[in-house]
Amino acid sequence: MGEFWPVPDVLAYLSGRWRVERTVRDLASGDRGRFEGTTVFGPLEGGGLLHRESGTFTWRGVARPAERTLRFLPGPGGTADVRFADGRPFHDLDLTTGRHVAGHPCAADLYRGEFTVRDEDHWQTVWRVRGPAKDLELTTGYARTG
């Protein structure tokens, strides 16, 4: 099977509930943060999945609630078109080989994400953010819970 687990249909794979653990490293300052919570990929009206993430983000010793919402729309050949909650484009997602690299410009910063699938119940993202405003690495592990 190799290092990555191929996913023929990303929306079918992601559907359901996932436990989320994310580490955030500020490479400029050395600060570290952590997010722990849940992501639910549920049906989206009109097709696709609504991604709802909620949990606790701890940064510089302060814990606070955090959440985000994304839209995963059907793409060609089992891929997805990922959009922000307001419909703006974020990135594409093709896990047919079990690995995908995506980019997203945000103002003067560039986000580069690597998505890898380990098996039917575990996948990971690593986002590297570089630019004048940010120098971050965000590593997120997902484990299926239902």
DSSP file (Angstrom, degrees, kcal/mol; ACC not computed):
  #  RESIDUE AA STRUCTURE BP1 BP2  ACC     N-H-->O    O-->H-N    N-H-->O    O-->H-N    TCO  KAPPA ALPHA  PHI   PSI    X-CA   Y-CA   Z-CA
    1    1 A M              0   0    0      0, 0.0     3,-0.3     0, 0.0     2,-0.1   0.000 360.0 360.0 360.0 -25.2    0.0    0.0    0.0
    2    2 A G        -     0   0    0      1,-0.2     0, 0.0     3,-0.1     0, 0.0  -0.335 360.0 -43.3  86.0-167.7    3.0    2.3    0.5
    3    3 A E  S    S+     0   0    0     -2,-0.1     2,-0.3     2,-0.0    -1,-0.2   0.788 121.7  46.7 -73.7 -30.6    3.4    5.4    2.6
    4    4 A F  S    S-     0   0    0     -3,-0.3   114,-0.2    93,-0.2    95,-0.1  -0.811  76.1-129.7-117.5 155.5    0.0    6.9    1.8
    5    5 A W        -     0   0    0    112,-2.6   114,-0.1    93,-0.4    93,-0.1  -0.905  29.6-128.9-106.1 111.1   -3.5    5.5    1.7
    6    6 A P        -     0   0    0      0, 0.0    90,-0.2     0, 0.0    91,-0.2  -0.284  16.7-159.1 -63.2 141.8   -5.3    6.4   -1.6
    7    7 A V        -     0   0    0     88,-2.5     3,-0.3     1,-0.1    88,-0.2  -0.946   8.2-171.0-123.5 106.3   -8.8    7.9   -1.3
    8    8 A P  S    S+     0   0    0      0, 0.0     2,-0.4     0, 0.0    88,-0.1   0.785  84.0  28.4 -70.0 -25.8  -10.9    7.6   -4.5
    9    9 A D     >  -     0   0    0      1,-0.1     4,-2.2    86,-0.1     5,-0.2  -0.868  66.4-168.7-138.9 101.8  -13.7    9.9   -3.2
   10   10 A V  H  > S+     0   0    0     68,-2.9     4,-2.5    -2,-0.4     5,-0.2   0.845  87.7  52.5 -62.4 -36.6  -12.5   12.6   -0.7
   11   11 A L  H  > S+     0   0    0      2,-0.2     4,-1.6    67,-0.2    -1,-0.2   0.913 110.4  47.1 -68.7 -41.0  -16.1   13.6    0.3
   12   12 A A  H  4 S+     0   0    0      1,-0.2    -2,-0.2     2,-0.2    -1,-0.2   0.902 114.0  49.5 -64.3 -39.8  -17.1   10.1    1.1
   13   13 A Y  H  < S+     0   0    0     -4,-2.2    -2,-0.2     1,-0.2    -1,-0.2   0.929 113.5  44.0 -64.3 -46.5  -13.8    9.6    3.1
   14   14 A L  H  < S+     0   0    0     -4,-2.5    27,-0.3    -5,-0.2    -1,-0.2   0.746  83.9 115.7 -74.8 -24.2  -14.2   12.8    5.1
   15   15 A S     <  +     0   0    0     -4,-1.6     2,-0.3    -5,-0.2    27,-0.2  -0.184  63.5  31.6 -53.9 129.4  -17.9   12.4    6.0
   16   16 A G  E    S-A   41   0A   0     25,-2.2    25,-3.2     2,-0.0     2,-0.4  -0.854  97.6 -37.1 125.8-160.3  -18.4   12.0    9.7
   17   17 A R  E     -A   40   0A   0     -2,-0.3   128,-2.8    23,-0.2   129,-1.3  -0.867  48.6-173.3-112.7 138.5  -16.9   13.1   13.0
   18   18 A W  E     -AB  39 144A   0     21,-2.9    21,-2.6    -2,-0.4     2,-0.4  -0.982  23.9-129.9-132.0 139.5  -13.1   13.5   13.6
   19   19 A R  E     -AB  38 143A   0    124,-3.4   124,-2.0    -2,-0.4     2,-0.4  -0.741  32.5-153.7 -82.1 138.0  -11.0   14.2   16.8
   20   20 A V  E     +AB  37 142A   0     17,-2.7    17,-2.2    -2,-0.4     2,-0.4  -0.953  21.5 176.4-122.9 132.3   -8.6   17.0   16.0
   21   21 A E  E     +AB  36 141A   0    120,-1.9   120,-2.7    -2,-0.4     2,-0.4  -0.977  13.2 179.5-132.4 121.6   -5.2   17.8   17.6
   22   22 A R  E     -AB  35 140A   0     13,-2.9    13,-2.7    -2,-0.4     2,-0.4  -0.968  15.2-159.5-126.3 134.7   -3.3   20.8   16.1
   23   23 A T  E     -AB  34 139A   0    116,-2.5   116,-2.2    -2,-0.4     2,-0.5  -0.916   9.0-160.8-107.6 142.1    0.1   22.2   17.1
   24   24 A V  E     -AB  33 138A   0      9,-2.3     9,-2.8    -2,-0.4     2,-0.5  -0.986   5.9-171.4-123.9 123.7    0.9   25.8   16.0
   25   25 A R  E     -AB  32 137A   0    112,-2.6   112,-1.9    -2,-0.5     2,-0.9  -0.969  16.5-151.1-118.0 126.0    4.5   26.9   16.0
   26   26 A D  E  >  - B   0 136A   0      5,-3.0     4,-2.8    -2,-0.5   110,-0.2  -0.844  12.3-165.9 -89.5 106.4    5.5   30.5   15.4
   27   27 A L  T  4 S+     0   0    0    108,-2.6    -1,-0.2    -2,-0.9   109,-0.1   0.704  82.8  52.6 -71.6 -19.3    8.9   30.0   13.8
   28   28 A A  T  4 S+     0   0    0    107,-0.7    -1,-0.2     1,-0.1   108,-0.1   0.915 124.2  22.4 -79.7 -45.6    9.9   33.7   14.3
   29   29 A S  T  4 S-     0   0    0    106,-0.2    -2,-0.2     2,-0.1     3,-0.1   0.679  96.9-124.7 -97.0 -19.8    9.2   34.0   18.0
   30   30 A G     <  +     0   0    0     -4,-2.8    -3,-0.1     1,-0.3    -2,-0.0   0.401  58.7 148.4  87.4  -3.6    9.4   30.3   19.1
   31   31 A D        -     0   0    0     -5,-0.2    -5,-3.0    -6,-0.1     2,-0.4  -0.313  30.8-157.0 -64.7 148.8    5.9   30.5   20.6
   32   32 A R  E     -A   25   0A   0     -7,-0.2    28,-0.7    -3,-0.1     2,-0.3  -0.979  11.6-179.4-129.6 143.0    3.8   27.3   20.5
   33   33 A G  E     -AC  24  59A   0     -9,-2.8    -9,-2.3    -2,-0.4     2,-0.3  -0.837  11.2-148.2-132.6 172.5    0.1   26.8   20.7
   34   34 A R  E     -AC  23  58A   0     24,-2.2    24,-3.4    -2,-0.3     2,-0.4  -0.996   4.1-164.1-147.4 137.6   -2.3   23.9   20.7
   35   35 A F  E     +AC  22  57A   0    -13,-2.7   -13,-2.9    -2,-0.3     2,-0.4  -0.981  10.7 179.2-118.5 134.2   -5.8   23.3   19.4
   36   36 A E  E     +AC  21  56A   0     20,-2.1    20,-2.6    -2,-0.4     2,-0.3  -0.999  31.4  89.7-132.9 133.3   -7.9   20.3   20.6
   37   37 A G  E     -AC  20  55A   0    -17,-2.2   -17,-2.7    -2,-0.4     2,-0.4  -0.901  63.3 -63.0 179.3-149.9  -11.4   19.7   19.5
   38   38 A T  E     -AC  19  54A   0     16,-2.8    16,-2.5    -2,-0.3     2,-0.4  -0.971  23.2-158.4-134.1 142.8  -13.8   18.1   17.0
   39   39 A T  E     -AC  18  53A   0    -21,-2.6   -21,-2.9    -2,-0.4     2,-0.5  -0.993  10.1-166.1-119.7 131.0  -14.4   18.4   13.2
   40   40 A V  E     -AC  17  52A   0     12,-2.5    12,-2.5    -2,-0.4     2,-0.8  -0.976   7.5-161.5-117.1 125.7  -17.7   17.3   11.8
   41   41 A F  E     +AC  16  51A   0    -25,-3.2   -25,-2.2    -2,-0.5    10,-0.2  -0.905  28.6 167.1-103.2 102.9  -18.1   16.9    8.0
   42   42 A G  E     - C   0  50A   0      8,-2.3     8,-3.4    -2,-0.8    -2,-0.0  -0.678  42.7 -68.6-115.1 169.0  -21.9   16.9    7.5
   43   43 A P  E     - C   0  49A   0      0, 0.0     2,-0.5     0, 0.0     6,-0.2  -0.240  44.0-147.4 -58.9 140.4  -24.1   17.2    4.4
   44   44 A L    >   -     0   0    0      4,-1.8     3,-2.6    28,-0.1     2,-0.0  -0.933  26.3-106.7-109.9 130.5  -24.2   20.6    2.7
   45   45 A E  T 3  S+     0   0    0     -2,-0.5     4,-0.0     1,-0.3     0, 0.0  -0.340 109.4  23.8 -56.0 129.3  -27.3   21.8    1.1
   46   46 A G  T 3  S-     0   0    0      2,-0.1    -1,-0.3    -2,-0.0     2,-0.1   0.377 133.8 -56.9  93.1  -3.5  -26.8   21.6   -2.7
   47   47 A G  S <  S+     0   0    0     -3,-2.6     2,-0.2     1,-0.2    25,-0.0  -0.016  96.5  59.4 110.3 146.7  -24.1   18.9   -2.4
   48   48 A G  S    S-     0   0    0     25,-0.2    -4,-1.8    -2,-0.1     2,-0.4  -0.594  80.0 -63.7 100.7-164.2  -20.8   18.6   -0.7
   49   49 A L  E     -CD  43  72A   0     23,-2.8    23,-3.1    -6,-0.2     2,-0.6  -0.961  26.6-139.7-129.0 142.8  -19.8   18.7    3.0
   50   50 A L  E     -CD  42  71A   0     -8,-3.4    -8,-2.3    -2,-0.4     2,-0.6  -0.916  21.2-151.2 -99.2 121.4  -20.0   21.4    5.6
   51   51 A H  E     -CD  41  70A   0     19,-2.9    19,-2.2    -2,-0.6     2,-0.5  -0.839  16.0-178.5 -96.6 117.0  -16.8   21.3    7.8
   52   52 A R  E     -CD  40  69A   0    -12,-2.5   -12,-2.5    -2,-0.6     2,-0.4  -0.969   1.3-175.6-121.2 118.1  -17.4   22.5   11.3
   53   53 A E  E     +CD  39  68A   0     15,-2.9    15,-1.9    -2,-0.5     2,-0.3  -0.928   9.0 164.5-114.0 133.6  -14.5   22.6   13.7
   54   54 A S  E     +CD  38  67A   0    -16,-2.5   -16,-2.8    -2,-0.4     2,-0.3  -0.997  17.7  97.3-148.1 148.0  -14.8   23.6   17.3
   55   55 A G  E     -CD  37  66A   0     11,-2.1    11,-2.4    -2,-0.3     2,-0.4  -0.945  66.1 -48.4 172.4-151.3  -12.6   23.2   20.4
   56   56 A T  E     -CD  36  65A   0    -20,-2.6   -20,-2.1    -2,-0.3     2,-0.5  -0.967  36.3-160.9-121.6 128.9  -10.1   25.0   22.6
   57   57 A F  E     -CD  35  64A   0      7,-3.1     7,-2.1    -2,-0.4     2,-0.5  -0.941   6.3-162.7-109.1 124.9   -7.1   26.9   21.3
   58   58 A T  E     +CD  34  63A   0    -24,-3.4   -24,-2.2    -2,-0.5     2,-0.4  -0.937  15.5 168.4-110.7 123.1   -4.3   27.5   23.8
   59   59 A W  E >   -CD  33  62A   0      3,-2.3     3,-1.9    -2,-0.5   -26,-0.2  -0.995  68.9 -10.0-137.9 126.8   -1.8   30.2   22.9
   60   60 A R  T 3  S-     0   0    0    -28,-0.7    -1,-0.1    -2,-0.4   -27,-0.1   0.871 130.5 -53.3  52.1  40.4    0.8   31.7   25.3
   61   61 A G  T 3  S+     0   0    0      1,-0.2     2,-0.6    -3,-0.0    -1,-0.3   0.427 114.1 114.8  80.6  -0.5   -0.8   30.0   28.2
   62   62 A V  E <   -D   59   0A   0     -3,-1.9    -3,-2.3     2,-0.0     2,-0.4  -0.912  50.5-156.9-109.0 121.7   -4.3   31.3   27.5
   63   63 A A  E     +D   58   0A   0     -2,-0.6    -5,-0.2    -5,-0.2    -7,-0.0  -0.801  21.2 162.7 -96.5 135.2   -7.0   28.9   26.5
   64   64 A R  E     -D   57   0A   0     -7,-2.1    -7,-3.1    -2,-0.4     2,-0.0  -0.989  42.4 -92.2-147.7 154.4  -10.1   30.1   24.6
   65   65 A P  E     -D   56   0A   0      0, 0.0     2,-0.3     0, 0.0    -9,-0.2  -0.357  44.5-175.5 -64.7 146.4  -12.8   28.6   22.5
   66   66 A A  E     +D   55   0A   0    -11,-2.4   -11,-2.1     2,-0.0     2,-0.3  -0.996   8.7 165.7-144.1 146.9  -12.1   28.4   18.7
   67   67 A E  E     -D   54   0A   0     -2,-0.3     2,-0.3   -13,-0.2   -13,-0.2  -0.989   8.3-177.4-154.7 159.5  -14.1   27.4   15.7
   68   68 A R  E     -D   53   0A   0    -15,-1.9   -15,-2.9    -2,-0.3     2,-0.4  -0.980  12.1-149.2-155.5 157.4  -14.2   27.6   11.9
   69   69 A T  E     +D   52   0A   0     -2,-0.3    16,-0.9   -17,-0.2     2,-0.3  -0.995  16.3 175.3-132.3 134.8  -16.4   26.5    9.1
   70   70 A L  E     -DE  51  84A   0    -19,-2.2   -19,-2.9    -2,-0.4     2,-0.5  -0.909  24.0-131.2-131.6 161.0  -15.4   25.5    5.6
   71   71 A R  E     -DE  50  83A   0     12,-3.0    12,-3.1    -2,-0.3     2,-0.7  -0.969  11.1-161.9-115.4 128.1  -17.3   24.2    2.6
   72   72 A F  E     -DE  49  82A   0    -23,-3.1   -23,-2.8    -2,-0.5    10,-0.2  -0.918  16.5-169.3-109.4 104.8  -16.1   21.1    0.7
   73   73 A L  E     - E   0  81A   0      8,-2.6     8,-2.7    -2,-0.7   -25,-0.2  -0.668  31.5 -92.9 -96.6 148.7  -17.7   21.1   -2.7
   74   74 A P  E     - E   0  80A   0      0, 0.0     6,-0.2     0, 0.0    -1,-0.1  -0.347  45.7-172.9 -61.1 134.7  -17.6   18.2   -5.2
   75   75 A G    >   -     0   0    0      4,-2.6     3,-0.8    18,-0.1     4,-0.2  -0.628  36.5 -65.7-116.1 179.8  -14.8   18.4   -7.7
   76   76 A P  G >  S+     0   0    0      0, 0.0     3,-1.0     0, 0.0    -1,-0.1  -0.384 111.4   5.6 -69.2 143.1  -14.0   16.2  -10.7
   77   77 A G  G 3  S-     0   0    0      1,-0.2     3,-0.1    -2,-0.1    19,-0.1   0.810 136.3 -46.8  61.0  36.4  -13.0   12.6  -10.2
   78   78 A G  G <  S+     0   0    0     -3,-0.8   -68,-2.9     1,-0.2    17,-0.3   0.632 107.7 125.0  83.1  13.6  -13.6   12.3   -6.4
   79   79 A T    <   -     0   0    0     -3,-1.0    -4,-2.6    -4,-0.2     2,-0.3  -0.340  50.1-131.4 -94.5-179.7  -11.8   15.6   -5.6
   80   80 A A  E     -EF  74  93A   0     13,-2.3    13,-2.2    -6,-0.2     2,-0.6  -0.979   6.1-142.5-136.3 150.3  -13.0   18.6   -3.6
   81   81 A D  E     -EF  73  92A   0     -8,-2.7    -8,-2.6    -2,-0.3     2,-0.4  -0.953  28.2-151.3-107.6 108.9  -13.1   22.3   -4.1
   82   82 A V  E     +EF  72  91A   0      9,-2.7     8,-2.5    -2,-0.6     9,-1.4  -0.700  19.4 177.0 -91.8 131.0  -12.5   23.8   -0.6
   83   83 A R  E     -EF  71  89A   0    -12,-3.1   -12,-3.0    -2,-0.4     5,-0.1  -0.924  31.8-106.0-130.9 153.7  -14.1   27.2    0.2
   84   84 A F  E >   -E   70   0A   0      4,-2.8     3,-2.2    -2,-0.3   -14,-0.2  -0.252  48.1 -95.3 -67.4 166.9  -14.3   29.5    3.2
   85   85 A A  T 3  S+     0   0    0    -16,-0.9   -15,-0.1     1,-0.3    -1,-0.1   0.815 126.9  54.4 -56.2 -32.9  -17.7   29.7    4.9
   86   86 A D  T 3  S-     0   0    0      2,-0.1    -1,-0.3     1,-0.0   -16,-0.1   0.405 123.3-103.1 -85.3   3.6  -18.5   32.9    2.8
   87   87 A G  S <  S+     0   0    0     -3,-2.2    -2,-0.1     1,-0.3     3,-0.1   0.309  73.2 141.7  96.4  -8.7  -17.8   31.0   -0.5
   88   88 A R        -     0   0    0      1,-0.1    -4,-2.8    -5,-0.1    -1,-0.3  -0.404  60.7 -99.4 -65.6 143.5  -14.4   32.5   -1.3
   89   89 A P  E     +F   83   0A   0      0, 0.0    -6,-0.2     0, 0.0    -1,-0.1  -0.363  44.9 168.3 -64.4 139.9  -12.0   29.9   -2.8
   90   90 A F  E     -     0   0A   0     -8,-2.5     2,-0.3     1,-0.3    -7,-0.2   0.693  54.7 -50.9-112.9 -67.5   -9.5   28.3   -0.4
   91   91 A H  E     -F   82   0A   0     -9,-1.4    -9,-2.7    13,-0.1    -1,-0.3  -0.980  46.3-102.8-164.1 167.7   -7.8   25.4   -2.2
   92   92 A D  E     -F   81   0A   0     -2,-0.3     2,-0.3   -11,-0.2   -11,-0.2  -0.564  28.0-152.6 -92.1 165.7   -8.4   22.2   -4.1
   93   93 A L  E     +F   80   0A   0    -13,-2.2   -13,-2.3    -2,-0.2     2,-0.5  -0.899  19.0 168.9-147.2 113.1   -8.1   18.7   -2.5
   94   94 A D        +     0   0    0     -2,-0.3     3,-0.3   -15,-0.2     5,-0.2  -0.941   4.2 167.0-126.6 105.6   -7.2   15.6   -4.4
   95   95 A L    >   +     0   0    0     -2,-0.5   -88,-2.5   -17,-0.3     3,-1.1   0.090  38.6 118.9-106.0  22.0   -6.4   12.6   -2.2
   96   96 A T  T 3  S+     0   0    0      1,-0.3    -1,-0.2   -90,-0.2     4,-0.1   0.765  87.4  36.8 -62.5 -23.7   -6.6    9.9   -4.9
   97   97 A T  T 3  S-     0   0    0      2,-0.4    -1,-0.3    -3,-0.3   -93,-0.2   0.466 119.6-109.1-100.3  -4.4   -2.9    9.1   -4.2
   98   98 A G  S <  S+     0   0    0     -3,-1.1    19,-2.5   -91,-0.2   -93,-0.4   0.418  95.4  73.2  89.8  -0.5   -3.2    9.7   -0.5
   99   99 A R  E     +G  116   0A   0     17,-0.2    -2,-0.4    -5,-0.2     2,-0.3  -0.997  52.8 172.2-146.7 141.7   -1.2   12.9   -0.6
  100  100 A H  E     -G  115   0A   0     15,-2.2    15,-3.3    -2,-0.3     2,-0.4  -0.992  17.1-154.0-150.5 143.1   -1.9   16.4   -1.9
  101  101 A V  E     +G  114   0A   0     -2,-0.3     2,-0.3    13,-0.2    13,-0.2  -0.978  20.9 177.2-118.3 131.0   -0.1   19.7   -1.8
  102  102 A A  E     -G  113   0A   0     11,-2.8    11,-3.0    -2,-0.4     2,-0.3  -0.919  13.2-152.8-131.1 155.9   -2.2   22.9   -2.1
  103  103 A G  E     -G  112   0A   0     -2,-0.3     9,-0.2     9,-0.2   -11,-0.2  -0.935   8.7-177.0-128.0 154.1   -1.4   26.6   -1.9
  104  104 A H  E     -G  111   0A   0      7,-2.6     7,-2.9    -2,-0.3     2,-0.4  -0.883  17.5-144.8-150.6 116.5   -3.4   29.7   -0.9
  105  105 A P  E     -G  110   0A   0      0, 0.0     2,-0.4     0, 0.0     5,-0.2  -0.667  16.5-175.1 -79.0 134.7   -2.2   33.3   -1.1
  106  106 A C  E >   -G  109   0A   0      3,-3.0     3,-2.3    -2,-0.4     2,-0.2  -0.902  60.9 -57.7-133.1 103.1   -3.6   35.4    1.8
  107  107 A A  T 3  S-     0   0    0     -2,-0.4    -1,-0.0     1,-0.3     0, 0.0  -0.459 119.6 -22.9  55.3-125.3   -2.6   39.1    1.4
  108  108 A A  T 3  S+     0   0    0     -2,-0.2    -1,-0.3    -3,-0.1     2,-0.2   0.499 124.5  89.9 -91.7  -3.5    1.2   39.1    1.2
  109  109 A D  E <   -G  106   0A   0     -3,-2.3    -3,-3.0    22,-0.2     2,-0.5  -0.611  65.9-144.4 -92.6 153.6    1.5   35.7    3.0
  110  110 A L  E     -GH 105 130A   0     20,-3.1    20,-2.2    -5,-0.2     2,-0.5  -0.978   5.9-156.8-120.9 126.0    1.5   32.3    1.3
  111  111 A Y  E     -GH 104 129A   0     -7,-2.9    -7,-2.6    -2,-0.5     2,-0.5  -0.865   9.0-173.5 -97.8 129.9   -0.1   29.2    2.8
  112  112 A R  E     -GH 103 128A   0     16,-2.2    16,-2.6    -2,-0.5     2,-0.4  -0.980   7.8-168.1-125.5 118.2    1.2   25.9    1.6
  113  113 A G  E     -GH 102 127A   0    -11,-3.0   -11,-2.8    -2,-0.5     2,-0.5  -0.874  11.8-163.1-112.3 137.9   -0.6   22.8    2.8
  114  114 A E  E     -GH 101 126A   0     12,-2.2    12,-2.0    -2,-0.4     2,-0.5  -0.982   9.9-165.3-117.0 124.5    0.3   19.2    2.6
  115  115 A F  E     +GH 100 125A   0    -15,-3.3   -15,-2.2    -2,-0.5     2,-0.4  -0.920   9.4 178.5-110.3 129.2   -2.4   16.6    3.2
  116  116 A T  E     -GH  99 124A   0      8,-2.5     8,-2.8    -2,-0.5     2,-0.5  -0.995  17.7-150.8-134.6 141.2   -1.6   13.0    3.8
  117  117 A V  E     - H   0 123A   0    -19,-2.5  -112,-2.6    -2,-0.4     6,-0.2  -0.945  11.6-179.9-111.8 124.8   -3.9   10.0    4.5
  118  118 A R  E     -     0   0A   0      4,-2.1     2,-0.3    -2,-0.5     5,-0.2   0.855  65.5 -34.3 -89.8 -40.9   -2.4    7.2    6.7
  119  119 A D  E >  S- H   0 122A   0      3,-1.6     3,-1.0  -114,-0.1    -1,-0.3  -0.895  81.4 -63.5-163.8-170.2   -5.4    4.8    6.7
  120  120 A E  T 3  S+     0   0    0     -2,-0.3     3,-0.1     1,-0.2    -3,-0.0   0.675 131.7  32.6 -65.5 -15.5   -9.2    4.8    6.7
  121  121 A D  T 3  S+     0   0    0      1,-0.1    23,-2.4    22,-0.1     2,-0.4   0.311 112.2  60.0-123.9   8.5   -9.4    6.5   10.1
  122  122 A H  E <   +HI 119 143A   0     -3,-1.0    -4,-2.1    21,-0.2    -3,-1.6  -0.987  48.3 153.7-145.0 130.4   -6.4    8.9   10.2
  123  123 A W  E     -HI 117 142A   0     19,-1.5    19,-2.8    -2,-0.4     2,-0.3  -0.950  19.2-153.3-146.6 168.2   -5.1   11.8    8.1
  124  124 A Q  E     -HI 116 141A   0     -8,-2.8    -8,-2.5    -2,-0.3     2,-0.4  -0.983   5.9-157.8-144.8 149.3   -3.0   14.8    8.6
  125  125 A T  E     -HI 115 140A   0     15,-2.3    15,-3.0    -2,-0.3     2,-0.4  -0.984   3.0-168.2-124.9 144.3   -2.4   18.4    7.3
  126  126 A V  E     -HI 114 139A   0    -12,-2.0   -12,-2.2    -2,-0.4     2,-0.5  -0.960   8.8-169.0-128.7 114.2    0.7   20.5    7.6
  127  127 A W  E     -HI 113 138A   0     11,-2.9    11,-2.9    -2,-0.4     2,-0.5  -0.900   4.1-164.9-104.1 129.1    0.3   24.1    6.7
  128  128 A R  E     -HI 112 137A   0    -16,-2.6   -16,-2.2    -2,-0.5     2,-0.5  -0.970   7.8-165.7-112.0 122.7    3.4   26.3    6.4
  129  129 A V  E     +HI 111 136A   0      7,-2.6     7,-2.0    -2,-0.5     2,-0.4  -0.942  11.7 172.8-116.0 120.8    2.7   30.0    6.3
  130  130 A R  E     +HI 110 135A   0    -20,-2.2   -20,-3.1    -2,-0.5     5,-0.2  -0.972  22.3  89.2-130.2 142.9    5.3   32.4    5.2
  131  131 A G  S    S-     0   0    0      3,-1.1   -22,-0.2    -2,-0.4    -2,-0.0  -0.948  83.6 -60.7 161.0-174.5    5.3   36.1    4.5
  132  132 A P  S    S+     0   0    0      0, 0.0    -1,-0.1     0, 0.0     3,-0.1   0.797 130.5  38.6 -67.1 -27.1    5.8   39.5    6.1
  133  133 A A  S    S+     0   0    0      1,-0.2     2,-0.3    -3,-0.1   -24,-0.0   0.722 121.1  29.6 -95.6 -22.6    3.0   39.0    8.6
  134  134 A K        +     0   0    0      2,-0.1    -3,-1.1  -106,-0.0    -1,-0.2  -0.979  37.5 178.0-143.4 149.1    3.4   35.3    9.6
  135  135 A D  E     + I   0 130A   0     -2,-0.3  -108,-2.6    -5,-0.2  -107,-0.7  -0.641  43.5 145.8-144.8  82.1    6.0   32.6    9.9
  136  136 A L  E     -BI  26 129A   0     -7,-2.0    -7,-2.6  -110,-0.2     2,-0.4  -0.799  40.2-157.7-125.3 157.2    4.0   29.6   11.1
  137  137 A E  E     -BI  25 128A   0   -112,-1.9  -112,-2.6    -2,-0.3     2,-0.5  -0.976  13.8-171.8-132.7 124.3    3.7   25.9   10.9
  138  138 A L  E     -BI  24 127A   0    -11,-2.9   -11,-2.9    -2,-0.4     2,-0.5  -0.965   0.9-172.8-118.3 117.7    0.4   24.2   11.8
  139  139 A T  E     -BI  23 126A   0   -116,-2.2  -116,-2.5    -2,-0.5     2,-0.5  -0.951   6.0-174.5-115.2 122.9    0.3   20.4   12.1
  140  140 A T  E     -BI  22 125A   0    -15,-3.0   -15,-2.3    -2,-0.5     2,-0.4  -0.967   9.8-162.4-124.6 128.2   -3.1   18.8   12.5
  141  141 A G  E     -BI  21 124A   0   -120,-2.7  -120,-1.9    -2,-0.5     2,-0.4  -0.897   7.5-161.2-106.1 138.0   -3.9   15.2   13.1
  142  142 A Y  E     -BI  20 123A   0    -19,-2.8   -19,-1.5    -2,-0.4     2,-0.4  -0.968   7.6-176.3-119.9 132.7   -7.4   13.8   12.5
  143  143 A A  E     -BI  19 122A   0   -124,-2.0  -124,-3.4    -2,-0.4   -21,-0.2  -0.996  30.5-117.4-129.4 126.3   -8.7   10.5   14.0
  144  144 A R  E     +B   18   0A   0    -23,-2.4  -126,-0.3    -2,-0.4   -23,-0.1  -0.355  33.7 170.7 -64.4 135.2  -12.2    9.3   13.0
  145  145 A T              0   0    0   -128,-2.8  -127,-0.2    -2,-0.1    -1,-0.1   0.436 360.0 360.0-120.9  -7.0  -14.6    9.0   16.0
  146  146 A G              0   0    0   -129,-1.3  -128,-0.1     0, 0.0    -2,-0.1   0.344 360.0 360.0 172.4 360.0  -17.9    8.3   14.1
